Amino acid sequence: MEENIKELISTCPQGMKTCGYETLDKLAENLRTKIISTVSTTGGHLASNLGTVELTIAIHRVFDSPKDKIIWDVGHQAYSHKLLTGRWENFHTLRQKGGVCGYPHRAESEHDKFNVGHSSTSISGALGMALARDLNGEDYHVVGIIGDGAITAGMSFEAMNMLGYTKTPAIIILNENGISISPNVGAFGAYTNRLTNKIVYSPVFNEVRKDIHYLLDNLKDEKMLEIVKDLRLKALSVLSDEIFFETLGFAYFGPVDGHNIKAIEEALEEAKKVKGPVIVHVKTIKGKGYGPAEKNPTKYHGASPFDIDTGEFKKGGSSPPKYQKVFGQALVDLCKDNKEVVGITAAMAPGTSLDLLQDAYPHRFFDVGIAEQNAVTMAAGMACEGKIPVVAIYSTFLQRAFDQVIHDVCLQNLHVVLAMDRGGVVGDDGPTHHGTFDLSFLRLIPNLVLMAPKDENELRHMLKTAVEYKGPIALRYPRGSGTGVEFEEMKTLEIGKGEIVKEVENPDAVLIAVGRMVDNSIQAAEILEKEGKKIKIINARFIKPLDKDLIINAINECDNVFTVEENNLPGGFGSAVLELLEENVLIEKGKTITRIGIPDEFIEWGTIPELFDITGLSPEKIAERVKQKLA
Ligand SMILES: Cc1ncc(C[n+]2csc(CCOP(=O)(O)OP(=O)(O)O)c2C)c(N)n1
């Protein structure tokens, strides 16, 4: 890197405000190189970040962070923002334990104004900050940056609905690249794309807008105001026949070439002058500047480490099939046998492997975009009419649709299958993405059956069970590779029946484990057996209904019972077992139930083994906990 660019970066964001565009182009080039080289070793979001390099430079030149508040949506495209606000030197630690967070994180920098990871929060966050600013009588800009995928979620519309009504000054930058993770779906995306093809940000449009806004701000006479408002709508409809944002009460600037720093700056400077909500619509290329990512932005949305020259992902040796692939294939197989089964995803077809269904049965595959609430209620509607919808959603994103699961699915006792992907800790995405609350928040809902497979073979059985069951039913399984177990023919499991996976006579301890923790418990038992301890292991399979007989027998049989779950402890599987004891007034003097699970806190980012170690869920830590108790 040239010395002057190195020096410039150390002074950013202030330092670049006085730079010429030639230097800025060099800065952009260096940002891209840094992002590509870092992500090629750490993994991370590549394509989205390559698309926002110039946009970020322009934002930080026009606005004054941290005084002005910059709020990223999802936050997966904020690497340039991080690099320009003091995190260049330790950027190589991206997404690693103790290192730079993959998303904006308030604790990390005063320039990160809003923690994020889930999508479509930026307009609401900006609205809240802008309202607070006005209440406090302060003076700064609030800027939200949202993608054309993220803007399609209901929350964005709820926030725009209010912003257009309160007229609170806030600048929303809509970054359109046509892609969510897969190609963007929905009528709104098609609409913004139509806008892209118009020259709306023209001098005449701006002149008319300026004059009208001047009149609206200064006219006192009510009647005249009404006439000008009417004139405004008519003028807009002539200049551009369909600017949705303007009709909502936003001033609209765009579309702007999102790789032209000067053009973006001009639009942002205009936006700054408006005394109300503004949309600045920029058009970018996802993956810009790195051939493989430009060509296939979906593949490089969330990239694992790769070879920069070839773009090939590095292989980590052969590993057992991923839960996701097993799920996707099992669903296709079940669809073959039952024509009523359909699959629904909320913008995560590749991540959930629902793309296998999309290929096999395109008309039975539904991608609703980033709209988890809609996905669940739409499934309820389909179930009313005899379809068997399998809604594949990451556990963390299903949090969005909690009420829909209660009100639309379970209250009506509808046969909807919730396939919760990435249950448990997910690794380097960190606290916004861990799926460690679902056992708690689903367990409390009447009518719902809730299960978790111990391995990828049992996942197939559970999916078949769920498709054949007549009512609301959920299964949660983890991210990544299974255990490598052999596949049996898919079979139906008895609802509410667990299994003993390791029987011993007169056990010193019984471990009742859920999901992936069955395997960790087996490994923990191997450690303990070397020290002469006899450990019985139960695979709970069902979190609801519990296998009461199996659990009560285990407690009668042994003084030291442990529940092991990859879920936050409050309200989880262990709590369910304690509630069962209370109901049955079983516990005798000297008997203990120890709940092992994720402590009542948010867990940071790191590799999955590191996170197991931190949370006490590694085989060694489980063994240690049992040993302490037995001692
Ligand atoms: C509630 C929620 N659902 C799903 C996701 C997964 N997700 C992360 S980024 C993304 C696509 C966002 O598309 P867009 O806003 O257009 O940004 P781009 O990556 O194209 O720049 C999705 C679906 C999420 N983060 N939050």
The ligand as an SDF file (V2000), in Angstrom:
LIG
                    3D

 26 27  0  0  0  0  0  0  0  0999 V2000
  -34.6270  -11.1940    9.8160 C   0  0  0  0  0  0  0  0  0  0  0  0
  -33.5500  -11.6940    8.9200 C   0  0  0  0  0  0  0  0  0  0  0  0
  -33.8410  -12.6270    7.9880 N   0  0  0  0  0  0  0  0  0  0  0  0
  -32.8600  -13.0860    7.1850 C   0  0  0  0  0  0  0  0  0  0  0  0
  -31.5860  -12.6210    7.2870 C   0  0  0  0  0  0  0  0  0  0  0  0
  -30.4720  -13.2110    6.4430 C   0  0  0  0  0  0  0  0  0  0  0  0
  -29.9170  -12.2330    5.5180 N   0  0  0  0  0  0  0  0  0  0  0  0
  -28.7880  -11.5590    5.7680 C   0  0  0  0  0  0  0  0  0  0  0  0
  -28.3600  -10.5070    4.5670 S   0  0  0  0  0  0  0  0  0  0  0  0
  -29.6860  -10.9480    3.6540 C   0  0  0  0  0  0  0  0  0  0  0  0
  -29.9130  -10.3240    2.3210 C   0  0  0  0  0  0  0  0  0  0  0  0
  -30.0250   -8.8600    2.4270 C   0  0  0  0  0  0  0  0  0  0  0  0
  -30.1980   -8.3280    1.1490 O   0  0  0  0  0  0  0  0  0  0  0  0
  -29.9890   -6.7960    0.8970 P   0  0  0  0  0  0  0  0  0  0  0  0
  -30.6270   -6.0370    1.9900 O   0  0  0  0  0  0  0  0  0  0  0  0
  -30.4410   -6.5050   -0.4770 O   0  0  0  0  0  0  0  0  0  0  0  0
  -28.4420   -6.5780    1.0480 O   0  0  0  0  0  0  0  0  0  0  0  0
  -27.2460   -7.0450    0.0620 P   0  0  0  0  0  0  0  0  0  0  0  0
  -26.6130   -8.2250    0.7160 O   0  0  0  0  0  0  0  0  0  0  0  0
  -27.8260   -7.3780   -1.2590 O   0  0  0  0  0  0  0  0  0  0  0  0
  -26.3320   -5.9150   -0.0020 O   0  0  0  0  0  0  0  0  0  0  0  0
  -30.4500  -11.9160    4.2970 C   0  0  0  0  0  0  0  0  0  0  0  0
  -31.6670  -12.5500    3.7620 C   0  0  0  0  0  0  0  0  0  0  0  0
  -31.3400  -11.6520    8.2820 C   0  0  0  0  0  0  0  0  0  0  0  0
  -30.1060  -11.1530    8.4870 N   0  0  0  0  0  0  0  0  0  0  0  0
  -32.3290  -11.1990    9.0660 N   0  0  0  0  0  0  0  0  0  0  0  0
  1  2  1  0
  2  3  1  0
  2 26  2  0
  3  4  2  0
  4  5  1  0
  5  6  1  0
  5 24  2  0
  6  7  1  0
  7  8  2  0
  7 22  1  0
  8  9  1  0
  9 10  1  0
 10 11  1  0
 10 22  2  0
 11 12  1  0
 12 13  1  0
 13 14  1  0
 14 15  2  0
 14 16  1  0
 14 17  1  0
 17 18  1  0
 18 19  2  0
 18 20  1  0
 18 21  1  0
 22 23  1  0
 24 25  1  0
 24 26  1  0
M  CHG  1   7   1
M  END
$$$$
